[in-house]
Amino acid sequence: MIDLRQMRYFVVLAEELNFGRAATRLHITQPPLSQQIMQLEAQLDTPLFIRGKRPLRLTHAGVELLAGARRLLAQADVVVEHAKLAGRGERGRLGIAFVSGSLPKVLPECIGAFRQRHPDVRLDLREGVSAMQREAILAGEMDVGFVRPIGNDTDELTSRLLLSEPMMLAVPEQHALARVERVPVGALAAEPLILFSRQHSYYFHRIVSDILQRAGVTPEIAQDATQLYTVVALVSSRMGVAIVPASARHMRFPGVVFRHLELDRPVSAVLDLTWRTGDTNPALMNFIAIAIAIAIAVAEAERYSHSASL
């Protein structure tokens, strides 16, 4: 078994070629230095220095060992430094799961800020629906997720509310409803509706269905879709209208405008940040702090924008 301390002693002695100077440089006395070098030579079963002459000279084995020892020690220093960086959350891997609704604003700003502050942490991103992302976090495949609350809470996961945003109506810009600032839900009864999939986007399916049911509206379903981007893209293609979270406004699909809904009570969509309970990965802690700060700033900007448009 190679002893790194012996390697360091050997390299210093090989550079100084004098036991006294090498011992001084190593901040030890000569006897322990001589003992360590003799133990190393015994382990390798070959002399490393030609003794009896001054200055010392390296044997052929010593010359060969010196080059390898320097590489070994340099690599050991790198390993130690990497461990220190990982301990501060400055190195390693962070798996980030997200739903498409986090893309328009929050996720890009979080990723950008984190990469600027912690460039040596490798980020692995995975898009999907909330149920799948929660399972990936529980399984340790992902570390943190931007997900929707879907009701199957567990003590194994910790969640922090990031954003709560109102639901709005997305309509083609040439549509008659585009000229109405606040659209009554009842006006959707005669409109083809693009609805979130009950199977794969149950969170938004439930919210939209509840809005329609309270207004007594049974719409014509033109198409169902899983991802928010797809829903807005279908509105852009003039296939129908859709009830979507306000963050969809940042997607900027051509030919789509967003209008407020007249509701009997406020309805909001929630975006949570979720991670494994008890996970103390320093990189994760750094990311959570950044995400919360950015979410607060985004929420404040959205509130101002929403108030200004009323």
C-alpha positions as CSV (number, residue, x, y, z in Angstrom):
1,M,0.0,0.0,0.0
2,I,1.4,3.3,-1.1
3,D,1.8,5.8,1.7
4,L,1.3,9.4,0.4
5,R,3.3,10.8,3.3
6,Q,6.3,8.6,2.3
7,M,5.8,9.8,-1.3
8,R,6.0,13.4,-0.2
9,Y,9.1,12.8,1.9
10,F,10.7,11.0,-1.1
11,V,9.9,13.8,-3.6
12,V,11.3,16.6,-1.2
13,L,14.5,14.5,-0.6
14,A,14.8,13.9,-4.3
15,E,14.6,17.6,-5.0
16,E,17.0,18.6,-2.2
17,L,19.4,15.6,-2.3
18,N,20.3,16.4,1.2
19,F,18.6,15.0,4.3
20,G,19.2,18.1,6.4
21,R,17.7,20.5,3.9
22,A,14.8,18.1,3.2
23,A,14.0,17.7,6.9
24,T,14.0,21.4,7.4
25,R,11.6,21.9,4.4
26,L,9.3,19.2,5.8
27,H,9.4,20.7,9.3
28,I,10.7,17.4,10.8
29,T,14.0,16.1,12.1
30,Q,16.4,13.9,10.1
31,P,15.8,10.6,11.9
32,P,12.1,10.2,11.0
33,L,12.8,11.3,7.5
34,S,15.6,8.6,7.1
35,Q,13.3,6.0,8.7
36,Q,10.4,6.8,6.2
37,I,12.7,6.6,3.2
38,M,14.2,3.3,4.4
39,Q,10.7,1.9,4.9
40,L,9.7,3.0,1.4
41,E,12.9,1.3,-0.1
42,A,12.1,-1.9,1.8
43,Q,8.5,-1.9,0.5
44,L,9.8,-1.4,-3.0
45,D,12.6,-3.8,-2.5
46,T,15.1,-1.5,-4.2
47,P,17.3,1.4,-3.2
48,L,16.1,4.9,-4.3
49,F,19.2,6.9,-3.4
50,I,23.0,6.3,-3.9
51,R,24.3,7.1,-0.4
52,G,27.9,7.7,0.7
53,K,28.5,10.6,-1.7
54,R,27.4,14.2,-1.5
55,P,25.1,15.3,-2.8
56,L,22.9,12.2,-2.8
57,R,22.0,10.8,-6.2
58,L,18.9,9.0,-7.3
59,T,19.2,5.4,-8.5
60,H,17.5,4.4,-11.8
61,A,14.5,3.3,-9.7
62,G,14.5,6.6,-7.9
63,V,14.4,8.6,-11.1
64,E,11.5,6.4,-12.4
65,L,9.6,6.8,-9.1
66,L,10.1,10.6,-8.9
67,A,8.1,11.3,-12.1
68,G,5.3,9.0,-11.0
69,A,5.3,10.3,-7.4
70,R,4.9,13.9,-8.6
71,R,1.9,12.9,-10.7
72,L,0.4,10.9,-7.8
73,L,0.8,13.7,-5.4
74,A,-0.6,16.3,-7.8
75,Q,-3.6,14.0,-8.4
76,A,-4.1,13.5,-4.6
77,D,-4.1,17.3,-4.2
78,V,-6.8,17.6,-6.9
79,V,-8.9,14.9,-5.2
80,V,-8.6,16.7,-1.8
81,E,-9.5,20.0,-3.4
82,H,-12.5,18.6,-5.2
83,A,-13.7,17.1,-1.9
84,K,-13.4,20.4,-0.2
85,L,-15.4,22.1,-3.0
86,A,-18.1,19.4,-2.9
87,G,-18.4,20.0,0.8
88,R,-19.1,23.7,0.1
89,G,-21.5,22.9,-2.7
90,E,-19.1,24.2,-5.3
91,R,-18.6,20.9,-7.2
92,G,-20.6,17.7,-8.0
93,R,-23.9,16.9,-9.7
94,L,-27.3,18.3,-9.1
95,G,-30.4,16.7,-10.7
96,I,-33.2,19.2,-11.4
97,A,-36.6,17.9,-12.4
98,F,-39.2,20.4,-13.7
99,V,-42.6,20.7,-15.2
100,S,-43.1,22.8,-18.4
101,G,-44.9,25.5,-16.4
102,S,-41.6,26.4,-14.7
103,L,-39.9,27.2,-18.0
104,P,-41.3,30.6,-18.9
105,K,-39.7,32.5,-16.1
106,V,-38.6,30.8,-12.9
107,L,-36.4,27.9,-14.0
108,P,-34.2,29.8,-16.5
109,E,-33.4,32.5,-14.0
110,C,-32.6,29.9,-11.3
111,I,-30.4,27.9,-13.6
112,G,-28.6,31.1,-14.9
113,A,-28.0,32.4,-11.4
114,F,-26.8,29.1,-10.0
115,R,-24.4,28.4,-12.9
116,Q,-22.9,31.9,-12.5
117,R,-22.3,31.4,-8.8
118,H,-21.4,27.7,-8.9
119,P,-19.9,26.9,-12.3
120,D,-18.3,23.6,-11.4
121,V,-21.5,21.9,-10.3
122,R,-22.9,19.8,-13.2
123,L,-26.6,20.3,-13.7
124,D,-28.7,17.4,-15.1
125,L,-32.2,18.6,-16.1
126,R,-35.3,16.4,-16.7
127,E,-38.7,17.6,-17.9
128,G,-41.8,15.7,-17.1
129,V,-45.2,15.7,-15.3
130,S,-45.3,16.2,-11.5
131,A,-46.0,12.7,-10.5
132,M,-43.1,11.3,-12.5
133,Q,-40.8,14.0,-11.1
134,R,-41.7,13.3,-7.5
135,E,-41.0,9.6,-8.0
136,A,-37.6,10.4,-9.5
137,I,-36.7,12.6,-6.5
138,L,-37.8,9.9,-4.1
139,A,-35.7,7.3,-6.0
140,G,-32.6,9.5,-5.8
141,E,-32.4,10.0,-9.6
142,M,-33.1,13.7,-9.2
143,D,-32.3,16.0,-6.3
144,V,-34.9,18.8,-6.5
145,G,-37.9,19.5,-8.6
146,F,-40.2,22.3,-9.7
147,V,-43.5,20.5,-9.5
148,R,-47.2,21.0,-8.9
149,P,-48.9,19.8,-5.7
150,I,-50.7,16.6,-6.6
151,G,-52.1,15.6,-3.3
152,N,-50.0,12.5,-2.5
153,D,-47.9,14.1,0.2
154,T,-45.2,12.1,2.0
155,D,-42.9,12.8,4.9
156,E,-40.0,11.7,2.6
157,L,-40.4,14.9,0.6
158,T,-40.2,18.5,1.7
159,S,-41.9,21.2,-0.4
160,R,-41.7,24.9,-0.4
161,L,-44.3,27.1,-2.3
162,L,-42.5,29.1,-4.9
163,L,-45.3,30.7,-6.9
164,S,-49.0,31.1,-6.8
165,E,-50.4,32.5,-10.1
166,P,-53.9,33.3,-11.4
167,M,-55.5,31.4,-14.2
168,M,-56.1,33.3,-17.5
169,L,-57.7,32.7,-20.8
170,A,-55.4,32.2,-23.9
171,V,-57.2,33.1,-27.1
172,P,-56.1,33.7,-30.7
173,E,-55.5,37.4,-31.2
174,Q,-58.2,37.6,-34.0
175,H,-60.8,36.0,-31.8
176,A,-63.8,38.0,-30.6
177,L,-62.9,37.3,-27.0
178,A,-59.5,38.9,-27.5
179,R,-61.3,42.3,-27.5
180,V,-62.7,41.6,-24.0
181,E,-60.5,42.6,-21.0
182,R,-62.3,40.3,-18.5
183,V,-64.0,37.2,-20.0
184,P,-67.0,35.6,-18.2
185,V,-66.5,31.9,-17.9
186,G,-70.0,31.4,-19.4
187,A,-68.7,32.8,-22.7
188,L,-66.7,29.7,-23.2
189,A,-69.7,27.5,-23.5
190,A,-69.8,28.0,-27.3
191,E,-66.0,27.8,-27.7
192,P,-63.8,24.9,-28.7
193,L,-61.5,24.3,-25.6
194,I,-58.0,22.9,-25.4
195,L,-58.0,21.0,-22.2
196,F,-55.2,19.6,-20.1
197,S,-55.1,15.8,-20.1
198,R,-56.8,14.2,-17.2
199,Q,-54.4,11.3,-17.2
200,H,-51.1,13.1,-17.6
201,S,-51.8,16.7,-16.4
202,Y,-54.4,16.0,-13.7
203,Y,-53.4,19.1,-11.6
204,F,-54.4,21.6,-14.3
205,H,-57.2,19.4,-15.6
206,R,-58.8,19.5,-12.2
207,I,-58.4,23.3,-11.8
208,V,-59.9,24.0,-15.3
209,S,-62.7,21.5,-14.8
210,D,-63.6,23.1,-11.4
211,I,-63.7,26.6,-13.0
212,L,-66.1,25.4,-15.8
213,Q,-68.2,23.3,-13.4
214,R,-68.8,26.2,-11.0
215,A,-69.9,28.3,-14.0
216,G,-72.2,25.6,-15.3
217,V,-70.2,25.4,-18.5
218,T,-69.9,22.1,-20.6
219,P,-67.5,23.1,-23.3
220,E,-66.7,21.5,-26.6
221,I,-63.3,19.8,-26.2
222,A,-61.2,20.5,-29.3
223,Q,-58.1,18.7,-28.0
224,D,-56.4,17.6,-24.8
225,A,-52.7,18.0,-24.2
226,T,-50.2,17.2,-21.5
227,Q,-47.7,20.1,-21.5
228,L,-48.4,23.8,-21.1
229,Y,-46.3,24.6,-24.1
230,T,-48.4,22.3,-26.2
231,V,-51.6,23.9,-25.0
232,V,-50.5,27.4,-25.9
233,A,-49.1,26.2,-29.2
234,L,-52.5,24.8,-30.1
235,V,-54.1,28.1,-29.3
236,S,-51.6,29.7,-31.5
237,S,-52.7,27.4,-34.3
238,R,-56.3,28.7,-33.7
239,M,-57.6,25.2,-32.7
240,G,-59.4,26.7,-29.8
241,V,-59.0,28.7,-26.5
242,A,-57.5,27.5,-23.2
243,I,-57.5,28.3,-19.5
244,V,-53.8,28.5,-18.5
245,P,-51.7,29.8,-15.6
246,A,-50.6,33.4,-16.0
247,S,-46.9,32.4,-16.5
248,A,-47.9,31.2,-20.0
249,R,-47.8,34.8,-21.1
250,H,-44.0,34.6,-21.1
251,M,-44.0,31.9,-23.7
252,R,-44.8,34.5,-26.4
253,F,-46.3,32.2,-29.0
254,P,-47.3,34.2,-32.1
255,G,-51.0,35.2,-32.4
256,V,-51.9,34.4,-28.8
257,V,-53.2,37.0,-26.3
258,F,-54.2,36.5,-22.7
259,R,-57.3,37.8,-20.9
260,H,-58.4,37.8,-17.3
261,L,-61.4,35.6,-16.3
262,E,-64.4,36.7,-14.4
263,L,-64.5,34.2,-11.5
264,D,-66.8,33.9,-8.5
265,R,-63.6,33.4,-6.4
266,P,-59.9,33.6,-7.2
267,V,-58.3,30.5,-8.6
268,S,-54.5,30.1,-8.6
269,A,-52.0,27.5,-9.8
270,V,-49.2,26.7,-7.4
271,L,-45.6,25.8,-8.2
272,D,-43.6,24.0,-5.5
273,L,-39.9,23.4,-5.0
274,T,-39.6,19.8,-3.7
275,W,-36.6,17.8,-2.5
276,R,-35.9,14.7,-0.3
277,T,-36.4,15.4,3.4
278,G,-33.1,15.4,5.3
279,D,-31.0,15.7,2.1
280,T,-28.1,18.0,3.2
281,N,-26.2,18.1,-0.1
282,P,-24.5,21.5,0.0
283,A,-25.1,22.1,-3.7
284,L,-28.8,21.4,-3.1
285,M,-29.0,23.9,-0.2
286,N,-27.3,26.5,-2.4
287,F,-29.8,25.9,-5.2
288,I,-32.8,26.1,-2.9
289,A,-31.7,29.4,-1.5
290,I,-31.3,30.8,-5.0
291,A,-34.6,29.5,-6.2
292,I,-36.5,30.9,-3.3
293,A,-34.9,34.4,-3.7
294,I,-35.7,34.4,-7.4
295,A,-39.3,33.2,-6.9
296,I,-39.9,36.0,-4.5
297,A,-38.6,38.5,-7.1
298,V,-40.7,36.9,-9.9
299,A,-43.8,36.9,-7.7
300,E,-43.4,40.5,-6.9
301,A,-43.0,41.4,-10.6
302,E,-46.0,39.3,-11.5
303,R,-48.1,41.0,-8.9
304,Y,-47.1,44.4,-10.2
305,S,-47.8,43.4,-13.8
306,H,-51.2,41.9,-12.8
307,S,-52.3,45.0,-10.9
308,A,-51.2,47.3,-13.7
309,S,-53.3,45.3,-16.2
310,L,-56.5,45.4,-14.2
